[in-house]
Amino acid sequence: MLGQTVIRSAFLFLKSNHCKKHPNYLPIIITVRAIIFLFLFNMTGYIDIRWKIFAACCLLLFTFSCEERKVVGVTRVGELESLIRDGNLGANASLNELTGTPHLYAIGNVTGNEGFITVLDGKCYTGAVDTAKKLTIDSSCTATATLLLYSNVGKWKEYEIPSDVITWKQLEQFIGNMATKYNVSKTDAFCFRLIGHVDSLNWHVLKWREGMKEITYKKMHTLGLNGVLTDKAIDAIGFYSKDPREIFVHQETVINVHFISVDHTITGRIEDMKLDGRMKLYLPDDEPE
């Protein structure tokens, strides 16, 4: 009876969601499993062999079902290297075909480098520059994209961003640390949201010059319309990767972030940003099916 009680209690702990909610417990959980295994196959007189075999099978099942949480996938359409090297500005994805999928979050470049795409939970905001050099925002979800990153996230978990996280580089480091700490991802690309007020934000909307054949990374981040927001509330979707090529950025950063102002008057790509303690980070809190 004592052996059965000990094993049943251990099973209840191992079967719980502690490994998902508290990934730092994982080494302890593995150690507990190892001890129980040794206990099962070295004890005599407490339980018969059938119970030992059954308990061992259950432990194996829990071991393989309670490892690191799977990352909510990031789909990449197009390649920045191909765009720059080969001048490929054609359409590789259509928002109309993707917005039917649940809880779509995406960022990208409009076909022909004629603007930036931001999708927040299926709602599209395509920023472009008109002939009068004014920003326009299209919410019809009819744009096509040369480059596109997207994920489907049904549930997010909120995290406070400390007041001492102010600069872009500090934000990059904080996001990476939080993703590792809460078992979102250690190596794979992942998406995140930023919701709140900025102290200042440098934004850009791309507008390619007709007839321009040479494509460079610098031109893609300078041509078009640029502006600065101060003390403004935003809703942003971003993608993080230690390999910048996975998220269409150059080696000086590991995040690519697009935004829409809460009043829906400004959208685009964030080039730089300063925080003042009024922004919150959201990381995926669900797993892919």
ROVO-795368 format. One record per residue (C-alpha): residue number from 1; residue in three letters; chain; x, y, z. Coordinates in nm, 4 decimals. Each point is the difference from the previous one (the first is absolute). Layout:
NUM	ALA	A	X	Y	Z
...
This chain:
1	MET	A	0.0000	0.0000	0.0000
2	LEU	A	0.2822	0.2415	0.0777
3	GLY	A	0.1597	-0.0572	-0.3397
4	GLN	A	-0.3300	0.0522	-0.1794
5	THR	A	-0.0679	0.3210	0.1909
6	VAL	A	0.3440	0.1430	-0.0796
7	ILE	A	-0.0267	-0.0824	-0.3687
8	ARG	A	-0.3551	0.1308	-0.0346
9	SER	A	0.0986	0.3290	0.1650
10	ALA	A	0.2972	0.0339	-0.2332
11	PHE	A	-0.2208	-0.0706	-0.3012
12	LEU	A	-0.2386	0.2779	0.0988
13	PHE	A	0.2891	0.2459	0.0155
14	LEU	A	0.1533	-0.1140	-0.3281
15	LYS	A	-0.3364	0.0011	-0.1751
16	SER	A	-0.0680	0.3582	0.1030
17	ASN	A	0.0734	0.3035	-0.2152
18	HIS	A	0.2990	0.1093	0.2080
19	CYS	A	0.2437	-0.0723	-0.2797
20	LYS	A	-0.1914	0.2330	-0.2338
21	LYS	A	-0.0788	0.2734	0.2478
22	HIS	A	0.3368	-0.0174	0.1729
23	PRO	A	0.2639	-0.1267	-0.2451
24	ASN	A	0.2746	0.0531	0.2582
25	TYR	A	-0.1430	-0.3018	0.1854
26	LEU	A	0.0969	-0.2290	-0.2877
27	PRO	A	0.3367	-0.1161	0.1469
28	ILE	A	-0.1737	-0.0790	0.3295
29	ILE	A	-0.2748	-0.1923	-0.1784
30	ILE	A	0.2513	-0.2059	-0.1960
31	THR	A	0.1879	-0.0811	0.3202
32	VAL	A	-0.3219	-0.1079	0.1724
33	ARG	A	-0.0811	-0.2268	-0.2936
34	ALA	A	0.3420	-0.1611	0.0169
35	ILE	A	-0.0351	-0.0661	0.3742
36	ILE	A	-0.3438	-0.1552	-0.0481
37	PHE	A	0.1322	-0.2210	-0.2779
38	LEU	A	0.2769	-0.1257	0.2241
39	PHE	A	-0.2513	-0.0487	0.2801
40	LEU	A	-0.2298	-0.2022	-0.2234
41	PHE	A	0.2554	-0.2444	-0.1217
42	ASN	A	0.1996	-0.0471	0.3193
43	MET	A	-0.2722	-0.0288	0.2592
44	THR	A	-0.1198	-0.3431	0.1084
45	GLY	A	-0.3060	-0.1091	0.1858
46	TYR	A	-0.2090	0.3163	-0.0316
47	ILE	A	-0.1724	-0.0477	-0.3346
48	ASP	A	-0.0068	-0.2738	-0.2609
49	ILE	A	0.1704	0.0149	-0.3385
50	ARG	A	-0.3207	0.0974	-0.1853
51	TRP	A	-0.0281	0.3241	0.1970
52	LYS	A	0.3680	0.0723	-0.0639
53	ILE	A	-0.0420	-0.0415	-0.3757
54	PHE	A	-0.3148	0.2132	-0.0040
55	ALA	A	0.1603	0.2786	0.2027
56	ALA	A	0.3128	-0.0064	-0.2140
57	CYS	A	-0.2067	0.0393	-0.3177
58	CYS	A	-0.1856	0.2941	0.1540
59	LEU	A	0.3280	0.1667	0.0906
60	LEU	A	0.1260	-0.0391	-0.3557
61	LEU	A	-0.3224	0.1522	-0.1301
62	PHE	A	0.0283	0.3008	0.2315
63	THR	A	0.3672	0.0424	-0.0889
64	PHE	A	-0.0680	0.0360	-0.3704
65	SER	A	-0.3174	0.2062	0.0435
66	CYS	A	0.1408	0.2533	0.2457
67	GLU	A	0.3152	0.1252	-0.1681
68	GLU	A	0.0639	0.3510	-0.1330
69	ARG	A	-0.3110	0.1609	-0.1418
70	LYS	A	-0.0246	0.0034	-0.3758
71	VAL	A	0.0486	0.3424	-0.1553
72	VAL	A	-0.2886	0.1681	-0.1794
73	GLY	A	0.1294	-0.0196	-0.3543
74	VAL	A	0.1147	0.2897	-0.2157
75	THR	A	-0.0531	-0.0318	-0.3742
76	ARG	A	0.2329	0.1924	-0.2293
77	VAL	A	-0.0999	0.0756	-0.3581
78	GLY	A	0.2705	0.1387	-0.2275
79	GLU	A	0.3646	0.0718	0.0724
80	LEU	A	0.1662	0.3349	0.0572
81	GLU	A	0.3246	-0.1281	-0.1524
82	SER	A	-0.1794	-0.0985	-0.3206
83	LEU	A	-0.1757	0.3352	-0.0167
84	ILE	A	0.3283	0.1908	0.0282
85	ARG	A	0.2107	-0.2342	-0.2133
86	ASP	A	-0.2464	-0.0783	-0.2797
87	GLY	A	-0.2327	0.3000	0.0172
88	ASN	A	-0.2985	-0.2265	0.0627
89	LEU	A	-0.2843	0.2397	0.0848
90	GLY	A	-0.2838	-0.2274	-0.1082
91	ALA	A	-0.2946	-0.1229	0.2050
92	ASN	A	0.0724	-0.3011	0.2172
93	ALA	A	-0.3024	0.0113	0.2324
94	SER	A	-0.3546	0.1339	0.0056
95	LEU	A	-0.1631	0.1375	0.3150
96	ASN	A	-0.3406	-0.0965	-0.1342
97	GLU	A	0.1011	-0.3660	0.0094
98	LEU	A	0.1449	0.0176	0.3514
99	THR	A	-0.2511	0.2093	0.1927
100	GLY	A	-0.2423	-0.2913	0.0112
101	THR	A	0.2333	-0.1792	0.2411
102	PRO	A	-0.0769	0.0660	0.3683
103	HIS	A	0.1901	0.2596	0.2030
104	LEU	A	0.2382	0.1057	-0.2758
105	TYR	A	0.2913	0.2308	0.0877
106	ALA	A	0.2325	0.1114	-0.2781
107	ILE	A	0.2456	0.2566	-0.1283
108	GLY	A	0.1410	0.0411	-0.3467
109	ASN	A	0.0925	0.2024	-0.3068
110	VAL	A	-0.2666	0.0791	-0.2570
111	THR	A	0.0702	-0.1359	-0.3478
112	GLY	A	0.2434	0.2268	-0.1812
113	ASN	A	0.1189	0.1481	0.3316
114	GLU	A	-0.3032	0.2303	-0.0120
115	GLY	A	-0.0723	0.0111	0.3712
116	PHE	A	-0.0081	-0.2043	0.3192
117	ILE	A	-0.2540	-0.2541	0.1236
118	THR	A	-0.1142	-0.0393	0.3613
119	VAL	A	-0.2616	-0.2581	0.1033
120	LEU	A	-0.1314	-0.0169	0.3569
121	ASP	A	-0.2377	-0.2857	0.0777
122	GLY	A	-0.1201	-0.0103	-0.3600
123	LYS	A	-0.0410	0.3773	-0.0363
124	CYS	A	0.2150	0.1447	-0.2772
125	TYR	A	0.1771	0.3346	-0.0095
126	THR	A	0.1938	0.0571	-0.3210
127	GLY	A	0.1982	0.3212	0.0089
128	ALA	A	0.1003	0.1635	-0.3284
129	VAL	A	0.1168	0.3380	-0.1292
130	ASP	A	-0.2165	0.1770	-0.2606
131	THR	A	0.1102	0.2374	-0.2761
132	ALA	A	-0.0310	0.2940	0.2386
133	LYS	A	0.2470	-0.1744	0.2320
134	LYS	A	-0.2707	-0.0542	0.2592
135	LEU	A	-0.0554	-0.3161	0.2021
136	THR	A	-0.3047	-0.2083	-0.0894
137	ILE	A	-0.1360	-0.2968	0.1966
138	ASP	A	-0.1978	-0.2762	-0.1741
139	SER	A	-0.1955	-0.2419	0.2184
140	SER	A	-0.1482	-0.2143	-0.2777
141	CYS	A	0.2420	-0.2964	0.0274
142	THR	A	0.0392	-0.0068	-0.3781
143	ALA	A	0.3727	0.0751	-0.0138
144	THR	A	0.2569	-0.2459	-0.1263
145	ALA	A	0.3469	-0.0338	0.1473
146	THR	A	0.3527	-0.0557	-0.1229
147	LEU	A	0.1149	-0.0768	0.3551
148	LEU	A	-0.2265	-0.1211	0.2788
149	LEU	A	0.0383	-0.1418	0.3510
150	TYR	A	-0.3055	-0.1366	0.1760
151	SER	A	-0.1204	-0.2048	0.2960
152	ASN	A	-0.3364	-0.1107	0.1350
153	VAL	A	-0.0282	0.0767	0.3717
154	GLY	A	-0.3244	-0.0514	0.1880
155	LYS	A	0.1232	0.0920	0.3455
156	TRP	A	0.2617	0.2430	0.1329
157	LYS	A	0.1546	0.0423	0.3427
158	GLU	A	0.0737	0.3487	0.1292
159	TYR	A	0.3314	0.1040	0.1542
160	GLU	A	0.0991	0.3324	0.1512
161	ILE	A	0.2960	0.1706	-0.1651
162	PRO	A	0.2184	0.1509	0.2754
163	SER	A	0.0469	0.3754	0.0018
164	ASP	A	0.3746	-0.0408	-0.0493
165	VAL	A	-0.0606	-0.1581	-0.3425
166	ILE	A	0.0130	0.3138	-0.2119
167	THR	A	0.2009	-0.0459	-0.3197
168	TRP	A	-0.0536	-0.2270	-0.2996
169	LYS	A	0.2984	-0.2171	0.0952
170	GLN	A	-0.1250	-0.0364	0.3563
171	LEU	A	-0.3402	-0.1026	-0.1329
172	GLU	A	0.1597	-0.2613	-0.2271
173	GLN	A	0.1870	-0.1503	0.2925
174	PHE	A	-0.3059	0.0042	0.2262
175	ILE	A	-0.2172	-0.1788	-0.2574
176	GLY	A	0.2645	-0.2653	-0.0565
177	ASN	A	0.0488	-0.0557	0.3728
178	MET	A	-0.3735	-0.0267	0.0644
179	ALA	A	-0.0475	-0.2492	-0.2827
180	THR	A	0.2706	-0.2203	0.1465
181	LYS	A	-0.1193	0.0385	0.3593
182	TYR	A	-0.3602	-0.0912	-0.0786
183	ASN	A	0.0847	-0.2756	-0.2469
184	VAL	A	-0.1426	0.1747	-0.3061
185	SER	A	0.3090	-0.0662	-0.2093
186	LYS	A	0.3736	-0.0450	0.0415
187	THR	A	0.1005	-0.0352	-0.3657
188	ASP	A	-0.2984	0.0380	-0.2344
189	ALA	A	-0.1510	0.3230	-0.1297
190	PHE	A	-0.3111	0.1129	0.1876
191	CYS	A	-0.2527	0.2826	-0.0043
192	PHE	A	-0.0831	0.2497	0.2725
193	ARG	A	-0.2246	0.2997	0.0582
194	LEU	A	0.0642	0.3402	0.1529
195	ILE	A	-0.2967	0.2002	0.1274
196	GLY	A	0.0198	0.3317	0.1786
197	HIS	A	0.1508	0.3487	-0.0218
198	VAL	A	0.3352	0.0938	-0.1478
199	ASP	A	0.2115	0.2933	0.1044
200	SER	A	0.1146	0.0354	-0.3606
201	LEU	A	-0.0130	-0.2194	-0.3093
202	ASN	A	0.1730	0.0328	-0.3385
203	TRP	A	-0.2145	-0.1560	-0.2715
204	HIS	A	0.0396	-0.0675	-0.3702
205	VAL	A	-0.2264	-0.0964	-0.2909
206	LEU	A	0.1781	-0.1248	-0.3115
207	LYS	A	-0.0640	0.1538	-0.3426
208	TRP	A	0.2178	-0.1314	-0.2803
209	ARG	A	0.1094	0.2361	-0.2743
210	GLU	A	-0.1244	-0.0931	-0.3418
211	GLY	A	0.2791	-0.1207	-0.2269
212	MET	A	0.2481	-0.0546	0.2825
213	LYS	A	0.1748	-0.3288	-0.0717
214	GLU	A	0.2635	-0.0273	0.2704
215	ILE	A	-0.1496	-0.1264	0.3235
216	THR	A	0.1926	0.0400	0.3245
217	TYR	A	-0.0915	-0.0479	0.3619
218	LYS	A	0.0757	0.3666	0.0681
219	LYS	A	-0.2372	0.1188	-0.2726
220	MET	A	-0.2751	-0.2238	0.1332
221	HIS	A	0.0269	0.1779	0.3339
222	THR	A	0.0270	0.3563	-0.1271
223	LEU	A	-0.2183	0.0329	-0.3111
224	GLY	A	-0.3571	0.1031	0.0639
225	LEU	A	-0.1490	0.1858	0.2927
226	ASN	A	0.1545	0.0415	0.3448
227	GLY	A	-0.1386	0.1547	0.3142
228	VAL	A	0.0232	0.0237	0.3782
229	LEU	A	-0.2721	-0.0658	0.2561
230	THR	A	0.0192	0.1364	0.3533
231	ASP	A	-0.2109	-0.1040	0.2974
232	LYS	A	-0.2238	-0.2191	-0.2140
233	ALA	A	-0.1890	-0.3238	0.0702
234	ILE	A	0.0750	-0.2823	-0.2431
235	ASP	A	-0.0800	-0.3637	-0.0687
236	ALA	A	0.2958	-0.1818	-0.1563
237	ILE	A	0.0799	-0.3465	-0.1276
238	GLY	A	0.3598	-0.1115	-0.0279
239	PHE	A	0.2158	-0.3017	-0.0736
240	TYR	A	0.3195	-0.0966	0.1804
241	SER	A	0.2825	-0.2195	-0.1258
242	LYS	A	0.3659	-0.0393	0.0834
243	ASP	A	0.0466	-0.0532	-0.3744
244	PRO	A	-0.1056	0.3356	-0.1519
245	ARG	A	-0.0475	-0.1581	-0.3437
246	GLU	A	-0.3002	-0.1896	0.1321
247	ILE	A	-0.1892	0.3242	0.0697
248	PHE	A	0.1135	0.2205	-0.2926
249	VAL	A	0.2376	0.2230	0.1928
250	HIS	A	0.3701	0.0764	-0.0110
251	GLN	A	0.2528	-0.1189	0.2556
252	GLU	A	-0.0251	0.3102	0.2199
253	THR	A	-0.3326	-0.1146	0.1505
254	VAL	A	-0.1862	-0.3166	0.0986
255	ILE	A	-0.3553	0.1365	-0.0137
256	ASN	A	-0.2249	0.1231	-0.2790
257	VAL	A	-0.3022	0.1976	0.1233
258	HIS	A	-0.2977	0.1641	-0.1726
259	PHE	A	-0.2664	0.2057	0.1760
260	ILE	A	-0.3274	0.1840	-0.0236
261	SER	A	-0.0722	0.3003	0.2201
262	VAL	A	-0.3029	-0.0538	0.2220
263	ASP	A	-0.1812	0.2827	-0.1781
264	HIS	A	0.0756	-0.1750	-0.3343
265	THR	A	0.1652	0.3063	-0.1537
266	ILE	A	0.3556	-0.1329	-0.0335
267	THR	A	0.1339	-0.3416	-0.0963
268	GLY	A	0.3352	-0.1276	-0.1196
269	ARG	A	0.3241	-0.1642	0.1032
270	ILE	A	0.1679	0.1036	0.3237
271	GLU	A	0.3583	0.1114	-0.0669
272	ASP	A	0.0771	0.1117	0.3551
273	MET	A	-0.1903	0.0531	0.3201
274	LYS	A	0.0407	0.1291	0.3540
275	LEU	A	-0.2159	-0.1251	0.2839
276	ASP	A	-0.0901	0.1581	0.3318
277	GLY	A	-0.1602	-0.2810	0.1990
278	ARG	A	-0.3433	0.0116	-0.1633
279	MET	A	0.0387	-0.2907	-0.2414
280	LYS	A	-0.0886	-0.3679	0.0519
281	LEU	A	0.1378	-0.3076	-0.1701
282	TYR	A	-0.2198	-0.2888	-0.1120
283	LEU	A	0.1364	-0.3446	-0.0844
284	PRO	A	-0.1911	-0.2981	-0.1454
285	ASP	A	-0.1714	-0.1961	0.2751
286	ASP	A	-0.1424	-0.2827	-0.2078
287	GLU	A	0.1477	-0.2911	-0.1930
288	PRO	A	-0.0467	-0.0962	-0.3637
289	GLU	A	-0.2463	-0.2820	-0.0579
